[in-house]
Amino acid sequence: MRNRSQPRARRDEMAPELSLAIGLVWGHLGAGQFESAHELACGCLRLWPDERRLVWMAAYAAAELLEPLDAATLAVLDALRAGGRGEWAALVLRRAAAVEGSRAC
């Protein structure tokens, strides 16, 4: 039998609304609907400003739209790198490398 205790515990701790919001943004990203994903992620960040998954997804969508990343987003990407999620941070930073300025959510 597969050990699901850790992922299950994390899901149980997450509010159902937050889980739904993350799923909706992820669905837009998966469908290549980057503008909708960015708008939705930015709206969700107004409710959950410290949710790193939403910050990452907003950053990814912004990078796909060739929008610049703000300082707060760059800080979250640095934290992802430090937390063993460097591949995700590197992906967003590669996509955003040519863009200057900032666009805050």
C-alpha positions as CSV (number, residue, x, y, z in Angstrom):
1,M,0.0,0.0,0.0
2,R,1.3,3.5,-0.9
3,N,2.1,5.8,1.9
4,R,-0.1,8.9,1.4
5,S,0.1,10.3,4.9
6,Q,2.2,13.4,4.2
7,P,0.4,14.6,1.0
8,R,-3.0,13.9,2.6
9,A,-2.1,15.8,5.7
10,R,-1.1,18.8,3.6
11,R,-4.4,18.6,1.7
12,D,-6.4,18.4,4.9
13,E,-4.7,21.5,6.3
14,M,-5.5,23.5,3.2
15,A,-8.9,25.4,3.0
16,P,-11.1,23.9,0.3
17,E,-11.4,27.3,-1.3
18,L,-7.6,27.7,-1.6
19,S,-7.3,24.2,-3.0
20,L,-9.9,25.0,-5.6
21,A,-8.2,28.3,-6.5
22,I,-4.8,26.6,-6.9
23,G,-6.5,24.0,-9.1
24,L,-8.2,26.6,-11.3
25,V,-5.0,28.6,-11.8
26,W,-3.1,25.4,-12.6
27,G,-5.8,24.3,-15.1
28,H,-5.5,27.6,-16.9
29,L,-1.7,27.2,-17.0
30,G,-2.0,23.7,-18.3
31,A,-4.3,24.8,-21.1
32,G,-1.9,27.6,-22.1
33,Q,-4.4,30.3,-21.0
34,F,-1.7,32.4,-19.5
35,E,-3.5,35.7,-19.4
36,S,-6.5,34.1,-17.6
37,A,-4.1,32.3,-15.2
38,H,-2.3,35.5,-14.4
39,E,-5.5,37.4,-13.7
40,L,-6.9,34.7,-11.6
41,A,-3.7,34.1,-9.6
42,C,-3.4,37.9,-9.0
43,G,-7.0,38.0,-7.8
44,C,-6.4,34.9,-5.5
45,L,-3.3,36.6,-4.1
46,R,-5.5,39.3,-2.7
47,L,-7.2,36.7,-0.6
48,W,-4.1,34.6,0.2
49,P,-1.1,37.0,-0.2
50,D,1.4,34.6,1.4
51,E,0.5,31.5,-0.7
52,R,3.7,30.7,-2.4
53,R,2.1,28.3,-4.9
54,L,-0.1,31.2,-6.2
55,V,2.9,33.5,-6.3
56,W,4.8,31.0,-8.3
57,M,1.9,30.4,-10.7
58,A,1.4,34.1,-11.2
59,A,5.1,34.6,-11.9
60,Y,5.0,31.7,-14.4
61,A,2.0,33.2,-16.2
62,A,3.6,36.7,-16.2
63,A,6.8,35.3,-17.6
64,E,4.9,33.5,-20.4
65,L,3.2,36.8,-21.2
66,L,6.6,38.5,-21.2
67,E,5.6,40.6,-18.2
68,P,8.3,41.7,-15.7
69,L,8.5,40.2,-12.3
70,D,8.4,42.3,-9.2
71,A,10.8,42.2,-6.2
72,A,8.4,40.2,-4.0
73,T,8.0,37.5,-6.7
74,L,11.8,37.3,-7.1
75,A,12.1,36.8,-3.4
76,V,9.6,33.9,-3.5
77,L,11.6,32.4,-6.4
78,D,14.8,32.7,-4.3
79,A,12.9,30.9,-1.4
80,L,11.9,28.1,-3.8
81,R,15.5,27.6,-4.8
82,A,16.6,27.5,-1.2
83,G,13.7,25.0,-0.4
84,G,14.8,22.5,-3.0
85,R,12.5,23.7,-5.8
86,G,15.2,25.3,-7.8
87,E,14.0,23.8,-11.1
88,W,10.7,25.7,-10.9
89,A,12.4,29.0,-10.0
90,A,15.0,28.5,-12.8
91,L,12.2,27.9,-15.3
92,V,10.4,31.1,-14.4
93,L,13.6,33.1,-14.3
94,R,14.7,31.8,-17.7
95,R,11.4,32.8,-19.3
96,A,11.5,36.2,-17.6
97,A,15.2,36.9,-18.3
98,A,14.7,39.4,-21.1
99,V,12.0,41.4,-19.4
100,E,12.7,44.6,-17.4
101,G,10.6,46.6,-15.1
102,S,7.8,45.3,-12.8
103,R,4.1,44.5,-12.7
104,A,2.7,43.8,-9.3
105,C,-0.5,41.8,-8.8
